[in-house]
Amino acid sequence: MALAMDWQDAQLRSTTDLTPDIRLFEIVPMGGFVPPAPGCHITVGVLVDGRPDLRSYSVVGPCTDDVYRIAVKRMDPGRGGSAYLWGLEPGARLRIAGPRNLFELSRGRPGYLLVAGGIGITPIYGMALALADAGADLRLLYGARTAADLAFADTLRERLGDRLETVAEADGRVIDLDGAIAALPEGGEMYVCGPIGLLDEARRRWTAAGRPAGGLRFETFGNTGRYPAETFTVRIPRLNREITVPRNRTLLEALEESGIDMIFNCRRGECGLCAVTVLETEGEIDHRDVFFSDRQKAENRRMCTCVSRAVRGGITIDTADR
């Protein structure tokens, strides 16, 4: 059971390859355009192995021409959503919902630190442009595996100049979070989007610097973890069920497909609605959410089924009794 969304038909106008594995999609809504605020995303209906599914993608930029733009990284291996979209040709029909904003940009702060890792640049890009237009004090740190993976870097450099710092891991460089946080004025905010490792590190550095928790905002794309995805088994003693979760399906999807009633909303490890109680683990839980604290993740008593997985063994859980 998900929260209701307003769906409408849309058409894919064009695609542009930004990097070898990131493609920009221009989508024209047929039922009416709602201007997206920085941080907004749209939900897109996809087909995965012939089954309807949903994926959420951040809207790139202000979209002043009434066209939604999303950038999709081709994930191999992945859960199938990016492969579906990459297989579409201009003119294809889509179903979309939104925009919605779970990553809102506050205004009027004394300073802003924006941090993006890889495809996490998509919501940060619009934030950077909006803040630059408003004359805000900002700095953007943008990291990727190689310089060729830095989508939008040229446009951002034109707009931001030396307020943009790009980092390529292949060059042996890493983002200096400590230095950037120290340089942020008191009352300033940090916005982070990227792999779960970057988000966890940002939270640790922010806390260690004595910054208030409310000044850190983050968003994840929910498909990266500390271990490669693998098939695992989940047991639910109360229901006398044992379910296999394939490598390319989430635990939430496997439970739904087995007829188990679940509640969820974001499907990105942010809201915690889909969390279940963990009774036993044979291997490890790869916590890929940003909902639970580091302490809660270490306890392994709860897990977000929409993104988190088991590795090196199965798990035993209990779902809500409805």
SELO-783934 format. One record per residue: x, y, z of N, C-alpha, C, O in turn; residue in three letters. Coordinates in steps of 0.2 Angstrom, whole numbers, plus 5000, padded with zeros to 4 digits. Layout:
> X Y Z X Y Z X Y Z X Y Z ALA
...
//
This chain:
> 5004 4994 5000 5000 5000 5000 5004 5006 5000 5008 5007 5005 MET
> 5004 5010 4995 5008 5016 4994 5003 5022 4995 4997 5022 4994 ALA
> 5006 5028 4997 5002 5034 4997 5000 5036 4990 5004 5035 4985 LEU
> 4994 5039 4989 4992 5040 4982 4996 5045 4978 4999 5050 4981 ALA
> 4996 5044 4972 5000 5049 4967 4995 5051 4961 4991 5047 4959 MET
> 4996 5057 4959 4992 5059 4953 4996 5057 4947 5001 5060 4945 ASP
> 4993 5053 4943 4997 5050 4937 4994 5054 4931 4988 5056 4930 TRP
> 4998 5054 4926 4996 5057 4919 5001 5054 4914 5006 5052 4915 GLN
> 4998 5055 4908 5002 5052 4902 5007 5057 4900 5007 5063 4901 ASP
> 5013 5055 4897 5018 5059 4895 5021 5056 4889 5020 5050 4887 ALA
> 5025 5060 4886 5029 5058 4880 5036 5059 4880 5038 5065 4882 GLN
> 5040 5055 4878 5048 5056 4878 5049 5060 4872 5049 5057 4866 LEU
> 5052 5066 4873 5053 5070 4867 5060 5069 4864 5061 5069 4858 ARG
> 5065 5068 4869 5072 5067 4866 5076 5064 4871 5075 5064 4877 SER
> 5082 5061 4869 5087 5059 4874 5094 5061 4872 5095 5062 4866 THR
> 5098 5062 4877 5105 5064 4876 5110 5061 4880 5109 5061 4886 THR
> 5115 5058 4878 5120 5054 4882 5125 5060 4885 5128 5063 4881 ASP
> 5125 5060 4891 5129 5065 4895 5136 5062 4896 5141 5065 4896 LEU
> 5136 5055 4898 5142 5052 4899 5141 5045 4896 5136 5043 4894 THR
> 5146 5040 4896 5145 5034 4894 5139 5030 4897 5136 5026 4894 PRO
> 5137 5032 4903 5132 5028 4906 5127 5032 4909 5123 5030 4914 ASP
> 5127 5039 4908 5121 5043 4910 5118 5046 4904 5121 5050 4900 ILE
> 5111 5046 4904 5107 5048 4898 5102 5053 4901 5099 5052 4906 ARG
> 5101 5059 4897 5096 5064 4899 5090 5062 4895 5090 5062 4889 LEU
> 5084 5062 4898 5078 5061 4895 5074 5067 4896 5073 5070 4902 PHE
> 5071 5070 4890 5066 5076 4890 5059 5073 4890 5058 5069 4885 GLU
> 5055 5074 4895 5048 5071 4895 5043 5077 4895 5043 5081 4899 ILE
> 5038 5076 4890 5033 5081 4890 5027 5079 4893 5024 5074 4891 VAL
> 5024 5082 4898 5018 5080 4901 5012 5081 4897 5012 5087 4894 PRO
> 5007 5077 4897 5001 5078 4892 4996 5081 4896 4991 5084 4893 MET
> 4996 5080 4903 4990 5082 4907 4991 5089 4911 4987 5091 4914 GLY
> 4997 5092 4910 4998 5098 4913 5005 5098 4917 5007 5093 4920 GLY
> 5008 5104 4916 5015 5105 4919 5015 5108 4925 5012 5114 4926 PHE
> 5018 5105 4930 5019 5109 4937 5026 5111 4938 5031 5106 4938 VAL
> 5028 5117 4938 5035 5119 4939 5038 5115 4945 5036 5116 4950 PRO
> 5044 5112 4944 5047 5109 4949 5052 5113 4953 5056 5117 4950 PRO
> 5051 5113 4960 5056 5117 4964 5063 5113 4965 5063 5107 4963 ALA
> 5068 5116 4966 5074 5112 4967 5074 5106 4972 5071 5107 4977 PRO
> 5076 5101 4970 5076 5095 4974 5070 5090 4973 5069 5085 4975 GLY
> 5065 5092 4968 5059 5088 4966 5061 5082 4962 5067 5082 4959 CYS
> 5057 5077 4962 5058 5071 4958 5051 5070 4955 5046 5072 4957 HIS
> 5051 5066 4950 5045 5063 4947 5046 5055 4947 5051 5053 4947 ILE
> 5040 5052 4947 5040 5045 4947 5038 5043 4940 5033 5045 4937 THR
> 5041 5038 4938 5040 5035 4931 5038 5028 4931 5041 5024 4934 VAL
> 5033 5026 4927 5031 5019 4927 5035 5016 4922 5037 5018 4916 GLY
> 5038 5010 4924 5043 5006 4920 5040 4999 4919 5036 4997 4923 VAL
> 5043 4995 4915 5042 4988 4914 5048 4984 4916 5054 4985 4913 LEU
> 5048 4980 4921 5054 4976 4922 5052 4968 4922 5048 4966 4925 VAL
> 5055 4965 4917 5054 4958 4916 5046 4957 4914 5043 4952 4916 ASP
> 5044 4962 4911 5037 4962 4909 5032 4964 4914 5026 4964 4913 GLY
> 5034 4966 4920 5030 4968 4926 5030 4975 4927 5035 4978 4926 ARG
> 5024 4978 4928 5024 4986 4929 5028 4987 4936 5027 4983 4941 PRO
> 5032 4992 4936 5035 4994 4942 5036 5002 4942 5034 5005 4937 ASP
> 5039 5005 4947 5040 5012 4948 5047 5014 4949 5050 5010 4953 LEU
> 5049 5019 4947 5056 5022 4948 5055 5030 4949 5051 5033 4945 ARG
> 5059 5032 4954 5059 5040 4955 5065 5043 4953 5070 5040 4954 SER
> 5065 5048 4949 5071 5052 4947 5070 5059 4948 5065 5062 4947 TYR
> 5076 5062 4951 5076 5069 4952 5075 5073 4945 5078 5071 4940 SER
> 5072 5078 4946 5071 5083 4940 5077 5087 4940 5080 5090 4945 VAL
> 5080 5088 4934 5086 5091 4933 5085 5098 4930 5082 5099 4925 VAL
> 5087 5103 4935 5086 5110 4933 5079 5113 4933 5075 5109 4936 GLY
> 5078 5119 4932 5072 5123 4933 5066 5121 4928 5060 5122 4929 PRO
> 5068 5118 4922 5063 5116 4917 5058 5122 4915 5052 5121 4916 CYS
> 5061 5127 4913 5057 5133 4912 5053 5133 4905 5049 5137 4904 THR
> 5054 5127 4901 5050 5127 4895 5045 5121 4895 5043 5119 4890 ASP
> 5043 5120 4901 5037 5115 4903 5039 5108 4901 5034 5104 4899 ASP
> 5045 5106 4901 5047 5099 4899 5051 5097 4905 5056 5100 4908 VAL
> 5050 5091 4908 5053 5088 4913 5060 5085 4911 5060 5082 4905 TYR
> 5065 5086 4914 5071 5082 4912 5074 5078 4918 5074 5080 4924 ARG
> 5076 5072 4916 5079 5067 4921 5085 5064 4918 5085 5063 4912 ILE
> 5090 5063 4923 5096 5060 4920 5096 5053 4923 5096 5052 4930 ALA
> 5097 5048 4919 5096 5041 4922 5103 5037 4920 5105 5037 4915 VAL
> 5106 5035 4926 5112 5031 4925 5110 5023 4923 5106 5020 4927 LYS
> 5113 5021 4918 5112 5014 4916 5116 5009 4922 5122 5010 4922 ARG
> 5112 5005 4925 5115 5001 4931 5115 4994 4928 5110 4991 4927 MET
> 5121 4992 4928 5123 4985 4925 5127 4981 4930 5133 4983 4931 ASP
> 5125 4977 4935 5118 4974 4935 5114 4979 4939 5117 4983 4943 PRO
> 5108 4979 4938 5103 4984 4942 5096 4980 4942 5096 4974 4941 GLY
> 5091 4984 4944 5085 4981 4945 5080 4981 4939 5075 4979 4939 ARG
> 5083 4984 4934 5079 4984 4927 5076 4990 4925 5074 4991 4919 GLY
> 5075 4995 4930 5072 5002 4928 5076 5006 4923 5073 5008 4918 GLY
> 5082 5006 4924 5086 5010 4920 5087 5007 4913 5087 5010 4908 SER
> 5087 5000 4913 5088 4997 4906 5081 4998 4902 5082 4999 4896 ALA
> 5076 4998 4905 5069 4999 4902 5069 5006 4899 5068 5007 4893 TYR
> 5071 5011 4903 5071 5018 4900 5076 5019 4894 5075 5022 4890 LEU
> 5082 5016 4895 5087 5017 4890 5085 5013 4884 5088 5015 4878 TRP
> 5080 5009 4884 5078 5005 4878 5073 5009 4874 5070 5007 4869 GLY
> 5070 5015 4877 5065 5019 4874 5068 5023 4869 5074 5026 4869 LEU
> 5064 5025 4863 5065 5029 4858 5061 5035 4859 5056 5035 4862 GLU
> 5064 5041 4856 5059 5047 4856 5053 5046 4853 5052 5043 4848 PRO
> 5047 5049 4856 5041 5047 4854 5037 5042 4859 5031 5042 4858 GLY
> 5041 5039 4863 5038 5033 4867 5033 5037 4872 5034 5042 4875 ALA
> 5028 5033 4874 5023 5036 4879 5025 5033 4886 5027 5027 4886 ARG
> 5024 5037 4891 5026 5036 4898 5020 5037 4902 5015 5041 4900 LEU
> 5020 5035 4908 5016 5037 4914 5020 5040 4919 5025 5037 4921 ARG
> 5018 5046 4921 5022 5049 4926 5018 5052 4932 5012 5053 4931 ILE
> 5021 5053 4938 5017 5056 4943 5022 5061 4946 5028 5060 4946 ALA
> 5019 5067 4949 5023 5072 4952 5023 5078 4948 5019 5079 4944 GLY
> 5028 5083 4950 5033 5082 4954 5032 5082 4962 5027 5086 4964 PRO
> 5036 5079 4966 5035 5079 4973 5042 5081 4976 5047 5080 4972 ARG
> 5042 5084 4982 5049 5086 4984 5050 5083 4991 5046 5085 4996 ASN
> 5054 5079 4992 5057 5076 4998 5064 5078 5000 5067 5076 5005 LEU
> 5066 5083 4996 5073 5086 4997 5073 5093 4996 5076 5096 4992 PHE
> 5069 5097 5000 5068 5104 4999 5074 5108 5001 5077 5107 5006 GLU
> 5075 5113 4997 5080 5118 4998 5077 5124 5002 5073 5127 5000 LEU
> 5080 5125 5008 5079 5131 5012 5082 5137 5009 5087 5137 5006 SER
> 5078 5143 5010 5081 5149 5008 5083 5153 5013 5081 5153 5019 ARG
> 5088 5158 5012 5090 5163 5016 5095 5161 5021 5096 5165 5027 GLY
> 5098 5156 5020 5103 5153 5025 5110 5157 5024 5111 5160 5018 ARG
> 5114 5158 5029 5120 5162 5028 5126 5158 5023 5130 5162 5021 PRO
> 5125 5152 5022 5129 5149 5017 5127 5142 5016 5123 5139 5020 GLY
> 5129 5139 5010 5127 5132 5008 5133 5128 5005 5137 5131 5002 TYR
> 5133 5122 5008 5138 5117 5005 5134 5112 5002 5130 5108 5005 LEU
> 5135 5111 4995 5132 5106 4991 5137 5100 4990 5142 5102 4988 LEU
> 5135 5094 4991 5140 5089 4990 5136 5083 4985 5131 5081 4987 VAL
> 5139 5081 4980 5136 5076 4975 5141 5071 4974 5147 5072 4973 ALA
> 5139 5065 4974 5143 5059 4972 5140 5056 4966 5134 5053 4966 GLY
> 5143 5055 4960 5140 5052 4954 5134 5055 4952 5133 5061 4951 GLY
> 5129 5050 4951 5122 5052 4948 5119 5056 4953 5113 5059 4952 ILE
> 5121 5057 4960 5118 5061 4965 5119 5069 4963 5116 5073 4966 GLY
> 5122 5070 4957 5122 5077 4955 5115 5080 4953 5114 5086 4952 ILE
> 5110 5075 4951 5104 5077 4948 5100 5082 4952 5098 5087 4949 THR
> 5099 5081 4959 5095 5086 4962 5099 5092 4964 5097 5097 4965 PRO
> 5106 5091 4965 5110 5096 4967 5111 5101 4962 5112 5107 4963 ILE
> 5111 5099 4956 5112 5103 4950 5107 5109 4950 5109 5115 4950 TYR
> 5100 5107 4951 5095 5112 4951 5096 5117 4957 5095 5123 4957 GLY
> 5098 5114 4963 5099 5118 4969 5105 5123 4968 5104 5129 4970 MET
> 5110 5121 4965 5116 5125 4963 5114 5131 4959 5116 5137 4960 ALA
> 5110 5130 4954 5108 5135 4949 5103 5140 4953 5104 5146 4952 LEU
> 5099 5137 4957 5094 5142 4960 5098 5146 4965 5096 5152 4966 ALA
> 5102 5143 4969 5106 5147 4974 5111 5153 4970 5111 5158 4973 LEU
> 5114 5151 4965 5118 5155 4961 5113 5161 4958 5116 5167 4959 ALA
> 5108 5160 4956 5103 5165 4953 5101 5170 4959 5100 5176 4958 ASP
> 5100 5167 4965 5098 5171 4971 5104 5175 4974 5103 5179 4979 ALA
> 5110 5174 4972 5116 5177 4974 5118 5174 4981 5121 5178 4985 GLY
> 5117 5168 4983 5118 5165 4989 5126 5163 4989 5129 5162 4984 ALA
> 5128 5163 4995 5135 5160 4997 5135 5153 4996 5132 5149 5001 ASP
> 5138 5150 4991 5137 5142 4990 5144 5140 4988 5148 5143 4985 LEU
> 5145 5133 4990 5151 5129 4987 5148 5123 4985 5144 5120 4989 ARG
> 5150 5120 4979 5148 5113 4977 5154 5109 4976 5159 5110 4973 LEU
> 5154 5103 4980 5159 5098 4979 5156 5092 4975 5151 5090 4977 LEU
> 5159 5090 4970 5156 5085 4965 5161 5080 4964 5166 5081 4961 TYR
> 5160 5074 4966 5165 5068 4965 5162 5063 4960 5156 5062 4960 GLY
> 5166 5059 4957 5164 5054 4953 5170 5049 4952 5176 5051 4954 ALA
> 5169 5044 4948 5175 5039 4947 5180 5042 4943 5186 5042 4945 ARG
> 5178 5045 4937 5183 5048 4933 5180 5055 4931 5175 5056 4932 THR
> 5185 5059 4928 5183 5065 4925 5177 5065 4920 5173 5069 4919 ALA
> 5177 5059 4916 5172 5058 4911 5165 5057 4914 5160 5057 4910 ALA
> 5165 5055 4920 5159 5053 4923 5155 5059 4926 5150 5059 4929 ASP
> 5158 5065 4926 5156 5071 4929 5151 5075 4925 5152 5080 4921 LEU
> 5145 5072 4924 5139 5075 4920 5138 5082 4923 5138 5083 4929 ALA
> 5136 5086 4918 5134 5093 4920 5140 5098 4922 5139 5103 4924 PHE
> 5146 5095 4923 5152 5099 4926 5153 5105 4922 5155 5110 4925 ALA
> 5153 5105 4915 5155 5111 4911 5150 5116 4912 5152 5122 4913 ASP
> 5143 5115 4912 5138 5120 4913 5139 5123 4920 5138 5129 4921 THR
> 5140 5118 4925 5141 5121 4932 5147 5125 4933 5146 5130 4937 LEU
> 5152 5124 4929 5158 5128 4930 5157 5135 4927 5159 5140 4929 ARG
> 5153 5135 4921 5151 5141 4918 5147 5146 4923 5148 5152 4923 GLU
> 5143 5142 4927 5138 5146 4931 5142 5148 4938 5140 5153 4941 ARG
> 5146 5143 4941 5148 5144 4947 5156 5146 4948 5158 5149 4953 LEU
> 5159 5145 4943 5167 5147 4943 5170 5143 4948 5169 5137 4949 GLY
> 5174 5146 4952 5178 5143 4957 5174 5141 4963 5177 5138 4968 ASP
> 5168 5142 4963 5163 5139 4969 5162 5132 4968 5159 5128 4972 ARG
> 5164 5129 4962 5163 5122 4960 5170 5118 4961 5175 5121 4958 LEU
> 5170 5113 4965 5176 5109 4965 5174 5102 4963 5170 5099 4966 GLU
> 5178 5099 4958 5176 5092 4955 5182 5088 4957 5188 5090 4958 THR
> 5180 5082 4959 5185 5077 4962 5184 5070 4958 5179 5068 4958 VAL
> 5189 5068 4955 5189 5061 4952 5193 5056 4956 5199 5057 4957 ALA
> 5190 5050 4957 5193 5045 4961 5199 5042 4958 5204 5040 4961 GLU
> 5199 5042 4951 5204 5039 4947 5210 5043 4948 5216 5040 4947 ALA
> 5210 5049 4950 5216 5053 4951 5219 5053 4958 5223 5057 4959 ASP
> 5216 5049 4962 5218 5048 4969 5216 5053 4973 5219 5054 4979 GLY
> 5210 5057 4971 5208 5062 4976 5201 5060 4979 5197 5056 4976 ARG
> 5200 5063 4985 5193 5062 4988 5191 5069 4990 5194 5074 4991 VAL
> 5184 5069 4991 5181 5076 4994 5183 5077 5001 5183 5073 5005 ILE
> 5185 5083 5002 5187 5086 5008 5181 5088 5012 5180 5094 5012 ASP
> 5178 5084 5015 5172 5086 5019 5173 5090 5025 5170 5095 5027 LEU
> 5179 5088 5029 5181 5092 5035 5182 5099 5033 5180 5103 5037 ASP
> 5186 5100 5028 5188 5107 5027 5182 5111 5024 5181 5117 5026 GLY
> 5178 5108 5020 5172 5111 5018 5167 5113 5023 5164 5119 5023 ALA
> 5166 5109 5028 5161 5110 5034 5164 5115 5038 5160 5120 5040 ILE
> 5171 5115 5039 5174 5120 5043 5173 5127 5040 5173 5132 5044 ALA
> 5173 5128 5034 5173 5134 5030 5166 5137 5030 5164 5142 5028 ALA
> 5161 5132 5031 5154 5134 5031 5152 5139 5036 5153 5137 5042 LEU
> 5149 5145 5035 5147 5149 5040 5142 5146 5045 5138 5142 5044 PRO
> 5142 5149 5052 5138 5146 5057 5130 5147 5054 5129 5153 5052 GLU
> 5126 5142 5055 5119 5143 5052 5119 5141 5045 5113 5140 5043 GLY
> 5124 5139 5042 5124 5137 5035 5122 5129 5035 5121 5126 5040 GLY
> 5120 5127 5029 5117 5120 5028 5121 5116 5023 5124 5119 5018 GLU
> 5121 5110 5024 5124 5105 5019 5119 5101 5016 5115 5098 5020 MET
> 5119 5100 5009 5114 5096 5006 5119 5091 5002 5123 5092 4998 TYR
> 5117 5084 5003 5121 5079 5000 5117 5074 4997 5111 5072 4999 VAL
> 5119 5072 4991 5116 5066 4987 5121 5062 4984 5126 5065 4981 CYS
> 5120 5056 4985 5125 5051 4982 5125 5044 4985 5120 5042 4988 GLY
> 5130 5040 4984 5130 5033 4987 5129 5033 4994 5131 5038 4998 PRO
> 5127 5028 4997 5126 5027 5004 5132 5029 5008 5132 5031 5014 ILE
> 5138 5026 5006 5144 5028 5009 5146 5035 5010 5148 5037 5015 GLY
> 5144 5039 5005 5145 5046 5005 5141 5049 5010 5143 5054 5014 LEU
> 5134 5047 5010 5130 5050 5015 5132 5048 5022 5131 5053 5027 LEU
> 5134 5042 5023 5136 5040 5030 5142 5044 5032 5142 5047 5038 ASP
> 5147 5045 5028 5153 5049 5030 5151 5056 5031 5154 5059 5036 GLU
> 5146 5059 5027 5144 5066 5028 5141 5067 5035 5142 5072 5038 ALA
> 5137 5062 5037 5133 5063 5043 5139 5062 5049 5138 5066 5054 ARG
> 5143 5058 5048 5148 5057 5053 5153 5064 5054 5154 5066 5060 ARG
> 5155 5066 5048 5159 5072 5048 5155 5078 5051 5158 5083 5055 ARG
> 5149 5079 5049 5144 5084 5051 5143 5084 5059 5144 5089 5062 TRP
> 5142 5078 5061 5141 5078 5069 5148 5079 5072 5148 5082 5078 THR
> 5153 5076 5070 5160 5077 5073 5162 5085 5073 5165 5087 5078 ALA
> 5159 5089 5068 5161 5096 5068 5156 5100 5073 5157 5106 5074 ALA
> 5152 5096 5076 5147 5100 5081 5142 5104 5078 5139 5108 5081 GLY
> 5140 5102 5072 5135 5106 5068 5128 5103 5070 5127 5097 5072 ARG
> 5123 5107 5070 5116 5105 5072 5113 5100 5067 5114 5101 5061 PRO
> 5110 5095 5069 5107 5089 5065 5103 5092 5059 5103 5090 5054 ALA
> 5099 5097 5061 5094 5100 5057 5097 5104 5051 5094 5106 5046 GLY
> 5104 5105 5051 5107 5109 5046 5110 5104 5040 5113 5107 5035 GLY
> 5109 5098 5041 5111 5093 5036 5105 5090 5032 5101 5087 5036 LEU
> 5105 5090 5026 5099 5088 5022 5102 5083 5017 5108 5084 5014 ARG
> 5099 5077 5016 5102 5072 5011 5097 5068 5008 5091 5068 5010 PHE
> 5099 5065 5002 5094 5061 4998 5099 5055 4995 5104 5057 4993 GLU
> 5096 5050 4995 5099 5044 4992 5095 5041 4986 5089 5042 4986 THR
> 5099 5037 4982 5095 5034 4976 5094 5027 4978 5092 5023 4973 PHE
> 5096 5024 4984 5094 5018 4986 5096 5012 4983 5094 5006 4985 GLY
> 5101 5012 4978 5103 5006 4975 5110 5004 4976 5113 5000 4972 ASN
> 5113 5008 4980 5120 5006 4981 5121 5004 4989 5118 5007 4993 THR
> 5125 4999 4990 5127 4997 4996 5134 4995 4997 5138 4997 4993 GLY
> 5136 4992 5003 5143 4991 5004 5145 4984 5001 5151 4982 5000 ARG
> 5140 4980 4998 5141 4974 4995 5137 4973 4989 5132 4976 4988 TYR
> 5140 4969 4984 5136 4968 4978 5129 4964 4980 5129 4960 4984 PRO
> 5124 4966 4976 5118 4963 4977 5118 4955 4976 5121 4953 4971 ALA
> 5115 4951 4980 5115 4944 4978 5108 4941 4981 5105 4944 4985 GLU
> 5107 4935 4978 5100 4932 4980 5101 4929 4987 5106 4927 4989 THR
> 5095 4930 4991 5095 4928 4998 5088 4925 4999 5083 4927 4996 PHE
> 5088 4922 5005 5081 4919 5007 5079 4923 5014 5083 4924 5018 THR
> 5072 4924 5014 5069 4927 5020 5064 4923 5022 5060 4920 5019 VAL
> 5064 4922 5029 5059 4917 5032 5055 4922 5037 5057 4926 5040 ARG
> 5048 4920 5037 5043 4923 5041 5040 4918 5045 5034 4916 5042 ILE
> 5042 4916 5051 5039 4911 5055 5031 4912 5056 5028 4907 5056 PRO
> 5029 4918 5058 5022 4919 5059 5018 4917 5054 5012 4915 5055 ARG
> 5020 4918 5047 5016 4916 5042 5018 4910 5039 5015 4907 5034 LEU
> 5023 4906 5042 5025 4900 5039 5027 4900 5032 5025 4896 5028 ASN
> 5031 4906 5030 5033 4907 5023 5041 4908 5023 5044 4910 5027 ARG
> 5043 4905 5017 5050 4906 5015 5051 4909 5008 5048 4905 5004 GLU
> 5054 4914 5007 5054 4918 5001 5061 4919 4998 5065 4921 5002 ILE
> 5062 4918 4992 5068 4919 4989 5068 4926 4986 5063 4928 4982 THR
> 5073 4930 4987 5073 4937 4985 5079 4937 4979 5085 4937 4981 VAL
> 5077 4938 4973 5082 4938 4968 5087 4944 4968 5085 4949 4971 PRO
> 5093 4943 4965 5098 4948 4965 5095 4955 4962 5097 4960 4965 ARG
> 5090 4955 4957 5088 4961 4954 5081 4963 4957 5078 4967 4954 ASN
> 5079 4961 4962 5073 4963 4966 5074 4965 4973 5079 4962 4976 ARG
> 5070 4969 4975 5071 4971 4982 5067 4967 4987 5063 4963 4984 THR
> 5068 4967 4993 5065 4963 4998 5057 4965 4998 5053 4961 4998 LEU
> 5056 4971 4997 5049 4974 4997 5046 4971 4991 5040 4969 4992 LEU
> 5049 4971 4985 5045 4969 4979 5044 4961 4980 5039 4959 4978 GLU
> 5049 4957 4983 5048 4950 4984 5042 4949 4988 5038 4944 4987 ALA
> 5042 4952 4994 5036 4952 4999 5029 4953 4995 5025 4949 4996 LEU
> 5029 4959 4992 5023 4960 4988 5021 4955 4983 5015 4953 4983 GLU
> 5026 4953 4979 5024 4948 4974 5022 4941 4977 5019 4937 4974 GLU
> 5024 4940 4984 5022 4934 4987 5015 4935 4991 5013 4930 4994 SER
> 5012 4941 4990 5005 4942 4992 5005 4944 5000 5000 4944 5003 GLY
> 5011 4946 5002 5011 4949 5009 5010 4956 5009 5013 4960 5005 ILE
> 5005 4958 5013 5003 4965 5013 5008 4970 5016 5010 4968 5022 ASP
> 5011 4975 5013 5016 4979 5015 5014 4986 5015 5009 4988 5010 MET
> 5016 4991 5019 5015 4998 5018 5022 5001 5016 5027 4999 5019 ILE
> 5022 5006 5012 5028 5009 5010 5026 5016 5007 5020 5018 5006 PHE
> 5031 5020 5005 5030 5026 5002 5036 5028 4997 5035 5027 4991 ASN
> 5042 5029 5000 5047 5032 4996 5050 5027 4991 5053 5029 4986 CYS
> 5051 5021 4994 5055 5016 4990 5062 5018 4989 5065 5015 4985 ARG
> 5065 5022 4993 5072 5025 4993 5075 5024 4999 5081 5027 5000 ARG
> 5072 5021 5004 5076 5021 5011 5076 5027 5015 5080 5028 5019 GLY
> 5071 5031 5014 5071 5038 5017 5065 5038 5022 5066 5042 5027 GLU
> 5059 5035 5021 5054 5037 5026 5053 5031 5031 5050 5033 5036 CYS
> 5055 5025 5030 5055 5020 5036 5048 5017 5036 5048 5012 5040 GLY
> 5043 5018 5032 5037 5015 5032 5037 5007 5031 5033 5004 5033 LEU
> 5042 5005 5027 5042 4998 5025 5046 4994 5029 5047 4988 5028 CYS
> 5049 4997 5035 5053 4993 5039 5050 4987 5042 5044 4987 5044 ALA
> 5054 4982 5043 5052 4976 5047 5056 4974 5052 5062 4977 5053 VAL
> 5054 4970 5057 5058 4968 5063 5062 4962 5060 5060 4957 5057 THR
> 5069 4962 5062 5073 4957 5060 5074 4952 5067 5076 4954 5072 VAL
> 5072 4946 5066 5072 4941 5071 5079 4937 5072 5082 4936 5077 LEU
> 5082 4936 5066 5088 4932 5066 5092 4933 5059 5089 4934 5054 GLU
> 5098 4933 5059 5102 4934 5053 5108 4929 5053 5111 4927 5058 THR
> 5108 4926 5047 5114 4921 5046 5120 4924 5043 5125 4921 5045 GLU
> 5119 4929 5039 5125 4932 5037 5125 4940 5039 5126 4941 5045 GLY
> 5125 4944 5035 5125 4951 5036 5119 4955 5033 5117 4953 5028 GLU
> 5117 4961 5036 5112 4965 5033 5116 4971 5030 5120 4974 5033 ILE
> 5115 4972 5023 5118 4978 5020 5113 4983 5020 5108 4984 5016 ASP
> 5113 4987 5026 5109 4993 5027 5110 4999 5022 5115 5002 5022 HIS
> 5105 5000 5017 5106 5005 5012 5102 5011 5013 5101 5015 5008 ARG
> 5099 5011 5019 5094 5017 5020 5097 5023 5023 5103 5022 5026 ASP
> 5094 5028 5023 5096 5034 5027 5091 5036 5033 5091 5041 5036 VAL
> 5087 5031 5034 5082 5032 5039 5084 5030 5046 5083 5034 5051 PHE
> 5087 5024 5047 5090 5022 5053 5097 5025 5055 5101 5027 5050 PHE
> 5098 5026 5061 5105 5029 5063 5110 5023 5063 5108 5018 5062 SER
> 5116 5025 5063 5122 5021 5063 5121 5015 5069 5122 5010 5068 ASP
> 5119 5018 5075 5118 5013 5081 5112 5008 5079 5113 5002 5081 ARG
> 5107 5011 5076 5101 5006 5075 5103 5001 5069 5101 4995 5070 GLN
> 5107 5003 5065 5110 4998 5059 5114 4993 5062 5114 4987 5061 LYS
> 5118 4995 5067 5123 4990 5070 5119 4985 5075 5121 4980 5075 ALA
> 5113 4987 5077 5109 4983 5081 5106 4977 5077 5104 4972 5079 GLU
> 5105 4979 5071 5101 4974 5066 5095 4972 5068 5093 4966 5067 ASN
> 5091 4976 5072 5084 4974 5074 5079 4976 5069 5073 4973 5069 ARG
> 5080 4981 5065 5075 4983 5060 5079 4984 5053 5085 4986 5053 ARG
> 5075 4984 5048 5078 4985 5041 5073 4988 5036 5067 4986 5037 MET
> 5075 4992 5032 5070 4995 5027 5070 4990 5021 5075 4989 5017 CYS
> 5064 4987 5020 5064 4982 5014 5065 4985 5007 5066 4981 5003 THR
> 5064 4991 5006 5064 4994 5000 5071 4995 4997 5072 4995 4991 CYS
> 5076 4995 5001 5083 4995 4999 5088 4990 5002 5092 4988 4998 VAL
> 5087 4989 5008 5092 4985 5012 5091 4978 5010 5086 4975 5008 SER
> 5097 4974 5010 5097 4967 5008 5101 4963 5013 5104 4966 5018 ARG
> 5101 4956 5012 5105 4952 5016 5111 4949 5011 5109 4948 5005 ALA
> 5116 4948 5014 5122 4945 5010 5125 4940 5015 5125 4940 5021 VAL
> 5128 4935 5011 5131 4929 5014 5127 4925 5019 5129 4922 5024 ARG
> 5121 4925 5017 5116 4921 5021 5109 4924 5021 5108 4930 5019 GLY
> 5104 4920 5024 5097 4923 5024 5096 4926 5030 5100 4927 5035 GLY
> 5089 4929 5031 5087 4932 5037 5080 4929 5039 5077 4927 5035 ILE
> 5078 4930 5045 5072 4929 5048 5069 4935 5050 5072 4939 5054 THR
> 5063 4937 5048 5059 4943 5049 5052 4942 5052 5050 4936 5051 ILE
> 5049 4947 5054 5042 4947 5055 5039 4954 5052 5042 4959 5053 ASP
> 5034 4953 5049 5030 4959 5046 5025 4961 5050 5023 4957 5055 THR
> 5022 4967 5049 5017 4970 5053 5011 4965 5052 5009 4963 5046 ALA
> 5007 4964 5057 5001 4960 5057 4995 4964 5055 4992 4968 5059 ASP
> 4993 4964 5049 4987 4967 5046 4982 4963 5044 4976 4965 5042 ARG
//
